[in-house]
């Protein structure tokens, strides 16, 4: 009887060890991967995964659109799809979207309404976007209807990029306009800034004053006037995307600047 009790206790102990082993592996194994890695692994079972050398996405904060470089990203193409209706294209990625959102929610990410499309027919961002945030970490699902592409990106640099961009966004009065900016070139106190909308853009030239205020000298898609360039002493280094120093005279003639 004594040995039987001992055997029972050993058996019970082994059962608890086995249960602990199963529980430990079940709960900790997935957590050894980041949310991004788990989503990438799961979706790679369904599709070919490709990585972009450079990728970014926008995030609205204080009604300004902040352009954030992705620290991690991948994309999936389905260009062979026969769907042609604009609003229907995101639906070809319904399974991928569902898997990604499920994992994000399980990992404690919270859906961000302001940075997300309401439905497949919502064209506010042009692309179909679903955004999630956890502390300082952000992940976005973006379906580009123009090229039948599913993009998944994550980053944690919102605060840093907000600080870098907010002065230019304010000077350009882009609050609530769903437009991002990217500093292309700088020479002394002059800046060449790209303004990006959904599928179009402009170039702005700004000058920083001694009081650290930014004055907008020009916004457009073509070269500015020769008069403006001369008056403001705008250097060629900040005119790269709009003429490289070439300009329009008072009669509308395009004056090409020779190197």
C-alpha positions in Angstrom: 0.0 0.0 0.0 2.9 2.3 0.9 4.6 1.7 -2.5 1.3 2.1 -4.3 0.8 5.6 -2.7 4.4 6.5 -3.6 3.8 5.4 -7.2 0.6 7.4 -7.4 2.4 10.5 -6.1 5.2 10.0 -8.7 2.5 9.6 -11.4 0.7 12.8 -10.3 4.0 14.6 -10.3 4.8 13.4 -13.9 1.4 14.5 -15.0 1.9 18.0 -13.7 5.3 18.2 -15.3 3.8 17.1 -18.6 1.0 19.7 -18.3 3.5 22.4 -17.4 5.6 21.4 -20.4 2.7 21.7 -22.8 1.5 25.0 -21.3 5.0 26.5 -21.4 5.5 25.6 -25.1 2.1 26.7 -26.1 2.3 30.1 -24.4 5.9 31.0 -24.9 6.9 29.7 -28.3 4.8 32.2 -30.3 5.9 35.0 -28.0 9.6 34.4 -29.0 8.6 36.0 -32.3 7.6 39.6 -32.7 4.1 40.3 -34.0 5.7 41.3 -37.3 7.7 38.0 -37.5 4.6 35.9 -36.7 2.5 37.6 -39.3 5.2 37.3 -41.9 5.6 33.6 -41.1 1.9 32.9 -41.3 1.4 34.8 -44.6 4.4 33.2 -46.2 2.6 29.9 -46.0 0.0 31.4 -48.3 1.9 33.7 -50.6 5.4 34.7 -51.8 6.7 37.3 -49.5 8.9 40.2 -50.8 10.8 42.9 -48.9 11.1 46.5 -50.0 14.5 48.2 -49.6 12.8 51.4 -48.4 9.2 51.7 -47.3 7.2 54.3 -45.3 3.7 55.0 -44.2 1.8 58.0 -42.8 0.3 58.4 -39.4 -2.0 61.2 -38.4 -1.2 63.0 -35.2 -2.7 66.3 -34.2 -4.4 66.4 -37.6 -1.0 66.4 -39.4 0.1 63.5 -41.5 3.5 62.3 -40.3 5.6 60.3 -42.8 7.3 57.4 -41.0 10.0 55.1 -42.4 9.2 51.4 -41.8 11.7 49.5 -39.7 10.2 46.3 -41.0 8.1 45.6 -44.0 7.0 43.0 -46.5 4.5 42.9 -49.4 2.5 40.5 -51.4 1.5 40.9 -55.0 -1.7 39.4 -56.7 -1.4 41.1 -60.0 -2.9 38.1 -61.8 -6.3 38.7 -60.1 -9.2 39.1 -62.5 -10.9 41.6 -60.2 -11.0 45.1 -61.8 -13.5 47.0 -59.7 -11.5 49.5 -57.6 -13.5 48.9 -54.4 -13.3 45.1 -54.8 -9.5 44.8 -55.0 -8.9 44.8 -51.2 -11.2 41.8 -51.0 -8.7 39.6 -52.7 -6.5 40.0 -49.6 -9.3 39.4 -47.0 -7.6 36.2 -45.7 -4.3 38.0 -45.3 -5.9 41.0 -43.6 -7.9 38.7 -41.2 -4.8 36.8 -40.2 -2.7 39.9 -39.6 -5.4 41.6 -37.6 -6.0 38.5 -35.5 -2.3 38.3 -34.5 -2.0 42.0 -33.8 -5.1 41.9 -31.5 -3.7 38.8 -29.7 -0.5 40.7 -29.1 -2.2 43.6 -27.5 -2.3 46.0 -30.4 -5.2 48.4 -30.5 -7.1 49.4 -33.6 -6.6 53.0 -34.5 -9.8 54.4 -36.1 -8.4 57.7 -37.2 -5.6 56.1 -39.2 -7.8 53.4 -40.8 -10.3 53.1 -43.6 -13.9 52.6 -42.6 -14.5 49.9 -45.2 -13.3 48.8 -48.7 -15.2 51.6 -50.3 -13.6 54.3 -48.1 -11.3 56.3 -50.4 -10.2 58.9 -47.8 -6.6 57.5 -47.9 -7.0 56.3 -51.5 -5.4 53.0 -50.4 -7.3 50.6 -48.0 -5.6 51.0 -44.6 -6.0 49.3 -41.3 -3.7 50.7 -38.5 -2.8 49.3 -35.1 -0.8 50.7 -32.2 0.8 49.3 -29.0 2.6 51.9 -26.9 5.1 53.5 -29.3 4.9 50.6 -31.8 2.7 51.0 -34.9 1.8 48.5 -37.6 -0.2 49.2 -40.7 -1.9 47.0 -43.3 -2.1 48.8 -46.6 -3.7 47.4 -49.8 -2.7 49.4 -52.9 -5.5 49.0 -55.4 -3.4 50.3 -58.3 -0.9 47.4 -58.3 -2.9 44.7 -56.4 -0.4 44.8 -53.5 -0.8 44.0 -49.8 1.8 45.8 -47.7 2.5 45.2 -44.0 4.9 47.6 -42.2 5.8 48.5 -38.6 7.8 51.3 -36.9 8.3 53.0 -33.6 9.6 56.4 -34.7 6.4 58.5 -34.7 7.5 60.9 -32.0 10.9 61.4 -33.6 9.5 62.1 -37.0 6.8 64.3 -35.6 9.4 66.5 -34.1 11.4 66.6 -37.3 8.4 67.4 -39.5 5.9 69.5 -37.5 7.6 72.9 -38.1 7.5 72.4 -41.9 3.9 71.0 -41.8 2.8 74.1 -39.8 4.6 76.5 -42.1 3.0 74.9 -45.2 -0.4 75.0 -43.5 -1.0 71.3 -44.1 -3.1 70.6 -41.0 -6.1 68.4 -41.9 -5.1 68.1 -45.5 -3.9 64.5 -45.5 -0.5 65.5 -47.0 2.9 64.4 -45.9 6.3 66.1 -46.3 9.8 64.9 -47.0 12.9 67.1 -46.7 14.8 66.4 -50.0 17.6 68.9 -49.9 19.1 71.6 -47.7 21.6 74.4 -48.4 22.4 76.8 -45.5 18.9 78.1 -44.4 17.1 77.0 -47.5 15.1 73.7 -47.8 13.6 71.8 -50.7 10.6 69.9 -49.3 8.5 67.4 -51.2 4.7 67.5 -50.4 3.0 64.2 -51.0 -0.7 63.5 -51.5 -2.2 60.2 -52.3 -0.9 59.9 -55.9 0.4 63.4 -56.6 2.7 66.0 -55.1 4.4 69.3 -55.2 7.7 70.9 -54.2 8.1 73.6 -51.7 11.0 75.9 -51.1 11.3 77.3 -47.6 13.8 79.6 -45.8 14.6 79.5 -42.1 15.0 82.8 -40.4 17.3 83.9 -37.6 14.3 83.4 -35.3 13.9 79.8 -36.4 10.8 80.5 -38.3 10.2 79.0 -41.7 9.0 81.2 -44.6 7.5 79.6 -47.7 9.1 81.0 -50.8 7.5 78.8 -53.4 5.1 75.8 -53.9 4.6 74.2 -57.3 5.4 71.4 -59.8 7.4 73.5 -62.2 10.4 75.7 -61.9 9.8 79.0 -60.1 10.3 82.5 -61.7 13.7 83.8 -62.3 12.7 87.0 -60.4 11.9 85.0 -57.3 15.1 83.0 -57.5 17.2 86.2 -57.8 15.2 88.1 -55.2 15.5 85.4 -52.6 19.0 84.2 -53.6 17.7 80.6 -53.8 20.6 78.2 -54.3 20.4 75.6 -57.0 20.9 72.9 -54.4 17.3 73.2 -53.3 15.9 73.4 -56.8 16.8 69.9 -57.8 13.3 68.6 -58.5 12.1 71.8 -60.1 14.6 72.8 -62.8 18.0 72.8 -61.0 18.1 76.5 -61.2 16.4 76.9 -64.6 13.4 79.3 -64.4 10.7 81.3 -66.2 11.2 84.9 -67.1 8.6 87.6 -67.0 7.4 86.7 -70.5 6.9 83.0 -69.6 10.0 81.9 -71.4 11.9 79.0 -69.8 15.5 80.0 -69.2 17.7 76.9 -69.0 20.6 77.4 -66.6 23.9 76.0 -68.0 26.1 74.0 -65.6 
